[in-house]
Every structure is written in C-alpha cells, then in structure tokens.
C-alpha cells in the first residue's frame, strides 16, 4: 500500500486491522511499510501512524533501529525530514539543536504518542520542565506506568519527590 501512495485512511485502516504489519518486510526490496513510505516520499499524515505503530514495538525503540532511517537513503518531504531529525537528535543525544523538551513538545503537537513516551523513557527528567499541575499528575503517572519502562517511572518519581510528601 505504501509503495502505491496509499492515503491516510487506508494506512490507518490497515494498521488497525494488523499493527504487526509495520515490521513485515516486503519480498521485493526487504523493506517495511515505514521504510517504503519514506522511500516513496509519503506525507507526514501517512508517516505518523506508521511511525507511531512502529515505535510501539520494543525492538524498534533502539538507537540502531531508529537511526536506520538515514536522510541519505530517503528523499523526505520537509515535514517528514523534521520529524526524523528530531528522532535522530534524541538517539544521538544531540541537544544542540533541540532539547528533549522541545522534541517532546513537537511529538505532542503532531500526536506521535509513542515518540512522546520514547522521550520520557530516555529523559525522565524532562517532566520537571513540563510544569504539570498536581491535579493531572495522577493521570500522567498512570499513563507513564502503562506506556513507559519501569525505570522511567522510577526516574519520574525521583524527580517529583514532592508528590510523595506525606505518603
């Protein structure tokens, strides 16, 4: 579908029916649907659900997996290039251009939720910079507990010790 320029609606319907398809490589060039979408210069609207689903698999959240999407191999649209440059900066700990907070804000703005949890997994201290109200912190911690690693939850609690005051 990605090779033929499938629309957002088709891609999301296919991902809903079979999320694991994001990891299946084709017979022609041994590429996943996300690699195909990047290779065939798909729009950000199509890349986001593919990338979000792709990042939901633990093996795809490694530096090696993420950095396999090098700019030299793909002719990204400008907005897709920006997305992958943020991911690469996160993997390379290159905060010269974008801080983890800026990267997370960008992922939230484009609704790349598994990208947001990736930022939290790698930089739990970023929560300190978010200025979350105590009233929403319980919901936030519940989401972190469901979507992130245990060490991320530990990092969050270590950095938000005032939450544990009086416990």
C-alpha positions in Angstrom: 0.0 0.0 0.0 2.8 2.4 0.9 4.5 1.7 -2.5 1.4 2.8 -4.3 0.9 6.0 -2.3 -1.9 4.9 -0.1 -4.0 7.5 1.7 -4.0 8.2 5.4 -7.4 6.4 5.7 -6.1 3.3 4.0 -2.9 3.2 6.1 -4.7 3.7 9.4 -7.3 1.0 8.5 -4.6 -1.5 7.6 -2.7 -0.7 10.8 -5.9 -1.1 12.9 -6.5 -4.5 11.4 -2.9 -5.7 11.7 -0.5 -3.5 13.7 2.3 -6.1 13.4 2.4 -5.4 9.6 4.7 -2.5 10.3 7.5 -5.0 10.9 6.9 -7.2 7.9 9.4 -6.7 5.1 8.3 -7.0 1.5 9.6 -9.6 -0.9 10.9 -7.0 -3.5 13.5 -4.9 -1.5 13.2 -6.2 2.0 11.6 -3.0 3.3 9.0 -2.4 6.0 5.9 -0.3 5.2 7.5 2.6 7.1 10.7 2.3 5.0 8.5 2.1 1.9 6.6 5.2 2.9 9.8 7.1 3.5 11.4 5.9 0.2 8.3 6.8 -1.8 8.2 10.3 -0.2 4.9 9.9 1.7 3.3 12.8 3.5 3.7 13.4 7.2 0.0 12.5 7.6 0.8 8.9 6.3 4.2 8.6 8.1 2.9 9.5 11.6 0.6 6.5 12.1 3.2 4.2 10.6 5.9 5.5 12.8 3.7 5.6 15.9 2.8 2.0 15.4 6.4 1.1 14.6 7.6 2.7 17.8 5.0 0.7 19.8 7.3 -2.4 19.3 10.2 -2.6 21.8 12.7 -3.7 19.2 12.0 -0.6 17.2 12.8 1.8 20.0 16.6 1.2 19.9 19.0 3.7 18.5 20.1 1.2 15.9 16.5 0.7 14.6 15.7 4.4 14.6 19.0 5.5 13.1 18.4 3.1 10.2 16.3 5.8 8.7 19.2 7.9 7.4 18.4 11.0 5.4 20.8 9.9 2.6 18.6 6.9 1.8 15.3 8.7 1.7 14.1 11.9 -0.1 11.9 13.0 2.8 9.3 15.7 2.4 10.4 18.7 4.6 8.0 18.0 7.4 8.9 14.2 7.5 12.6 15.3 7.5 11.9 17.5 10.5 10.3 14.5 12.3 13.2 12.2 11.7 15.8 14.8 12.5 14.1 15.1 15.9 14.2 11.3 16.4 17.9 11.2 15.3 18.8 14.1 17.7 17.1 12.1 20.5 19.1 9.0 19.7 22.4 10.8 19.3 21.8 12.8 22.5 22.4 15.8 20.3 20.6 18.5 22.2 22.5 21.3 20.4 19.6 21.9 18.1 16.6 20.6 20.1 16.2 19.9 23.8 14.3 16.8 24.9 11.5 19.1 26.0 11.3 20.7 22.5 11.4 17.2 20.9 8.6 16.1 23.2 6.5 19.2 22.6 6.9 18.6 18.8 5.8 15.0 19.2 2.8 16.0 21.3 1.9 18.7 18.7 1.9 16.1 15.8 0.3 13.4 18.1 3.2 11.0 17.8 2.4 9.4 21.2 4.9 6.6 21.1 7.5 9.2 20.3 6.5 11.1 23.4 6.9 8.1 25.5 10.3 7.5 23.9 11.4 10.9 25.0 10.2 10.1 28.5 12.0 6.7 28.5 15.3 8.4 27.6 14.9 11.6 29.6 12.5 11.2 32.5 13.8 14.5 34.0 12.0 16.3 31.2 8.8 16.0 33.2 10.3 18.6 35.6 10.2 21.1 32.8 6.6 20.5 31.9 5.0 22.3 34.8 2.2 19.8 35.2 -0.4 20.7 37.8 -0.6 18.3 40.7 -4.3 17.6 39.8 -3.3 16.0 36.5 -0.2 14.2 37.8 -2.1 11.1 38.8 -3.4 10.6 35.3 0.0 11.4 33.9 1.7 8.9 36.1 -0.8 6.3 35.2 -0.1 6.8 31.5 3.7 6.7 32.1 3.2 3.5 34.1 1.3 1.9 31.2 3.4 3.1 28.3 7.0 3.5 29.6 9.6 1.4 31.2 9.7 0.8 34.9 13.0 2.7 35.1 11.2 5.7 33.5 8.6 5.6 36.3 11.3 5.4 38.9 13.1 8.4 37.3 9.8 10.4 37.3 9.2 9.7 40.9 12.8 10.5 41.9 12.4 13.9 40.1 9.0 14.6 41.6 9.6 13.9 45.2 7.1 16.5 46.3 4.4 14.1 45.1 5.4 11.6 47.7 5.4 14.1 50.5 3.2 12.8 53.4 2.9 9.3 52.0 
